C-alpha cells in the first residue's frame, strides 16, 4: 500500500528540534536498550520549566558501560531515584518515570549529524537558584559552559 506523506522528500535541518540550555524536567518514559558494546537507557523528558517550552520533550541516552556508569549514577542520585534499588545496583524503568530534576543540554555535530548531549544534572530543588542565575542561557540559545556547576557528590 502506498501512502502520501507531504514534506517527506524535503531536507530539513533539525536545528530547531534541539533545545539547548537548562531545563526543569520530569522523566516521561525510560527504556533499556541492550547492545553488546554500548547498552543504554533511552530517556524521554517532559519539560516543566521554562514555561514557553512546557509542551516540548527532550530525549537522550544514558549509557551503561563501565566507563559511563558515573553519569548514570549522577542522574539517578540527582533525580531522587530510590536509594534501596540503587544500593542493590538495580534500575527499574517504571520507577524512573515521574522523577524530576534539572538537566543541561547541548548540541554536538559529528560527521554532519547533530546529537543532543545531556551535559549535566541537578536536583529539582536547585531549579530556582539555577534559573535565576542563568536565565539567558535557558531560552533555547547556546548557553555558557559555566551554566551548571557539575558536582560528583
MOURWO-V544566 format. One record per pair of residues at least 12 apart in sequence whose ideal C-beta (glycine too) atoms are under 10 Angstrom apart, sorted by the first residue. I is the first residue (numbers start at 0). GAP is how many residues later the second one is. D is the distance in whole Angstrom. If there is no record, write none. Layout:
BEGIN
I_GAP_D / I_GAP_D
END
This chain:
BEGIN
12_101_8 / 13_93_9 / 13_99_9 / 13_100_6 / 13_102_9 / 14_92_8 / 14_94_10 / 14_99_7 / 15_124_9 / 16_39_9 / 16_41_10 / 16_42_10 / 16_90_10 / 16_97_9 / 16_99_9 / 17_40_9 / 17_87_7 / 17_88_9 / 17_89_5 / 17_90_10 / 17_96_7 / 17_97_9 / 17_98_5 / 17_99_10 / 17_122_9 / 18_26_10 / 18_28_7 / 18_31_10 / 18_34_6 / 18_37_6 / 18_38_9 / 18_39_6 / 18_84_10 / 18_86_6 / 18_88_9 / 18_97_8 / 18_119_9 / 18_120_10 / 18_121_6 / 19_84_9 / 19_85_6 / 19_86_5 / 19_87_6 / 19_96_8 / 19_97_9 / 19_99_9 / 19_117_8 / 19_118_9 / 19_119_9 / 19_120_6 / 19_121_7 / 19_122_5 / 19_123_6 / 19_127_10 / 20_29_8 / 20_32_9 / 20_82_9 / 20_83_7 / 20_84_7 / 20_85_9 / 20_110_10 / 20_113_8 / 20_114_10 / 20_115_9 / 20_116_5 / 20_117_4 / 20_118_7 / 20_119_6 / 20_120_7 / 20_121_8 / 20_122_5 / 20_123_10 / 20_126_7 / 20_127_10 / 21_27_9 / 21_28_9 / 21_80_6 / 21_81_7 / 21_82_5 / 21_83_8 / 21_97_9 / 21_98_8 / 21_100_8 / 21_105_8 / 21_108_6 / 21_109_7 / 21_111_10 / 21_112_6 / 21_113_10 / 21_115_7 / 21_116_5 / 21_121_7 / 21_125_6 / 21_126_6 / 22_22_7 / 22_23_10 / 22_24_5 / 22_25_8 / 22_26_7 / 22_27_7 / 22_30_7 / 22_33_9 / 22_35_7 / 22_78_10 / 22_79_7 / 22_80_6 / 22_81_8 / 22_82_7 / 22_104_9 / 22_108_9 / 22_115_7 / 22_117_10 / 23_21_10 / 23_23_7 / 23_24_5 / 23_25_4 / 23_26_8 / 23_29_10 / 23_30_10 / 23_76_7 / 23_77_8 / 23_78_6 / 23_79_8 / 23_98_9 / 23_100_6 / 23_102_9 / 23_103_4 / 23_104_9 / 23_106_9 / 23_107_7 / 23_114_10 / 24_18_10 / 24_19_10 / 24_20_4 / 24_21_6 / 24_22_6 / 24_23_6 / 24_24_8 / 24_28_10 / 24_31_10 / 24_32_9 / 24_33_7 / 24_54_9 / 24_74_9 / 24_75_7 / 24_76_7 / 24_77_7 / 24_78_6 / 24_80_10 / 24_96_10 / 24_99_9 / 24_102_10 / 25_19_7 / 25_20_5 / 25_21_8 / 25_22_6 / 25_53_9 / 25_71_9 / 25_72_6 / 25_73_7 / 25_74_5 / 25_75_8 / 25_98_9 / 26_14_10 / 26_16_6 / 26_17_8 / 26_18_6 / 26_19_8 / 26_48_10 / 26_52_7 / 26_54_10 / 26_66_10 / 26_68_10 / 26_69_5 / 26_70_5 / 26_71_6 / 26_72_5 / 26_73_8 / 26_74_8 / 27_15_8 / 27_16_5 / 27_17_6 / 27_18_4 / 27_19_10 / 27_29_6 / 27_30_9 / 27_31_9 / 27_68_10 / 27_69_7 / 27_70_9 / 28_13_8 / 28_14_7 / 28_15_4 / 28_16_9 / 28_17_9 / 28_28_9 / 28_30_9 / 28_64_9 / 28_67_9 / 28_68_7 / 29_12_7 / 29_13_5 / 29_14_8 / 29_15_10 / 29_32_9 / 29_61_8 / 29_62_9 / 29_63_5 / 29_64_8 / 29_65_9 / 29_66_4 / 29_67_6 / 29_69_9 / 30_12_8 / 30_13_9 / 30_62_6 / 30_65_10 / 31_32_8 / 31_59_8 / 31_61_6 / 31_64_10 / 32_28_8 / 32_30_10 / 32_31_9 / 33_30_9 / 34_28_9 / 34_29_9 / 34_30_9 / 36_26_10 / 36_28_8 / 37_23_9 / 37_25_6 / 37_26_8 / 37_27_6 / 37_30_8 / 38_24_7 / 38_25_4 / 38_26_7 / 38_29_10 / 39_20_9 / 39_21_5 / 39_22_6 / 39_23_5 / 39_24_6 / 39_25_8 / 39_28_8 / 39_32_9 / 40_19_9 / 40_20_7 / 40_21_5 / 40_22_8 / 40_23_7 / 40_31_7 / 40_34_9 / 40_35_10 / 40_50_7 / 40_52_8 / 40_55_8 / 41_17_7 / 41_18_8 / 41_19_6 / 41_20_8 / 41_51_10 / 42_15_9 / 42_16_7 / 42_17_6 / 42_18_7 / 42_19_6 / 42_32_8 / 42_36_10 / 42_50_10 / 42_53_7 / 42_54_10 / 42_56_10 / 42_60_10 / 42_75_8 / 43_13_6 / 43_14_7 / 43_15_5 / 43_16_8 / 43_53_10 / 44_12_7 / 44_13_5 / 44_14_7 / 44_15_7 / 44_34_10 / 44_54_10 / 44_55_10 / 44_56_9 / 44_58_7 / 44_60_9 / 44_73_9 / 45_12_8 / 45_52_10 / 45_54_10 / 46_56_9 / 47_52_7 / 47_54_10 / 47_76_9 / 47_79_9 / 48_53_9 / 48_75_10 / 48_78_6 / 48_79_9 / 48_82_7 / 48_89_8 / 49_81_7 / 49_85_8 / 49_88_5 / 49_89_7 / 49_90_9 / 51_86_10 / 51_87_8 / 51_88_9 / 52_85_9 / 52_86_9 / 52_87_7 / 55_84_9 / 57_45_7 / 57_47_6 / 57_58_7 / 57_60_8 / 58_57_7 / 58_59_10 / 59_15_10 / 59_43_8 / 59_45_7 / 59_55_9 / 59_56_6 / 59_57_8 / 59_58_4 / 59_59_10 / 60_54_9 / 60_55_9 / 60_56_10 / 60_57_8 / 61_12_9 / 61_13_6 / 61_14_9 / 61_29_10 / 61_56_7 / 61_59_10 / 63_27_8 / 68_20_10 / 69_82_8 / 70_47_8 / 70_48_10 / 70_49_10 / 70_50_8 / 71_19_8 / 72_13_8 / 72_79_10 / 73_46_8 / 73_47_6 / 73_48_10 / 73_76_8 / 73_77_9 / 73_78_7 / 73_79_10 / 74_21_9 / 74_24_9 / 74_26_8 / 74_28_8 / 74_43_8 / 74_45_10 / 74_46_5 / 75_15_7 / 75_19_10 / 75_20_8 / 75_23_8 / 75_25_10 / 75_45_9 / 76_24_10 / 76_44_8 / 76_46_8 / 76_75_10 / 76_76_9 / 77_21_9 / 77_22_10 / 77_23_5 / 77_24_8 / 77_25_9 / 77_42_9 / 77_43_4 / 77_44_6 / 77_45_5 / 77_46_9 / 77_47_10 / 77_48_9 / 77_73_9 / 78_17_8 / 78_19_10 / 78_20_4 / 78_21_7 / 78_22_4 / 78_23_9 / 78_24_9 / 78_42_7 / 78_43_9 / 78_44_8 / 78_45_8 / 79_18_10 / 79_19_6 / 79_20_7 / 79_21_7 / 79_43_7 / 79_44_8 / 79_45_9 / 80_14_7 / 80_15_7 / 80_18_6 / 80_20_10 / 81_13_6 / 81_14_10 / 81_17_10 / 98_25_9 / 99_23_9 / 99_24_4 / 99_25_9 / 99_27_9 / 100_20_6 / 100_21_6 / 100_22_6 / 100_23_5 / 100_24_9 / 100_25_9 / 100_26_8 / 101_18_8 / 101_19_7 / 101_20_4 / 101_21_7 / 101_22_6 / 101_23_9 / 101_24_6 / 101_25_5 / 101_28_6 / 101_29_8 / 101_46_7 / 102_15_6 / 102_16_8 / 102_17_7 / 102_18_6 / 102_19_8 / 102_45_9 / 103_13_9 / 103_14_8 / 103_15_5 / 103_16_4 / 103_17_8 / 103_18_8 / 103_26_9 / 103_30_9 / 103_33_9 / 103_34_10 / 103_39_7 / 103_41_10 / 103_43_6 / 103_44_4 / 103_45_10 / 103_46_9 / 104_12_6 / 104_13_6 / 104_14_6 / 104_15_9 / 104_38_9 / 105_12_9 / 105_13_5 / 105_14_9 / 105_36_7 / 105_37_7 / 105_39_9 / 105_41_9 / 106_35_8 / 118_24_9 / 118_26_9 / 118_28_9 / 118_29_7 / 118_31_8 / 119_27_8 / 119_28_4 / 119_29_8 / 119_30_5 / 119_31_9 / 120_27_8 / 120_29_8 / 120_30_10 / 121_26_6 / 121_27_8 / 121_28_9 / 121_29_8 / 125_22_9 / 125_23_10 / 129_17_8 / 129_18_7 / 129_19_9 / 132_14_9 / 132_15_10 / 133_12_9 / 133_13_5 / 133_14_8
END
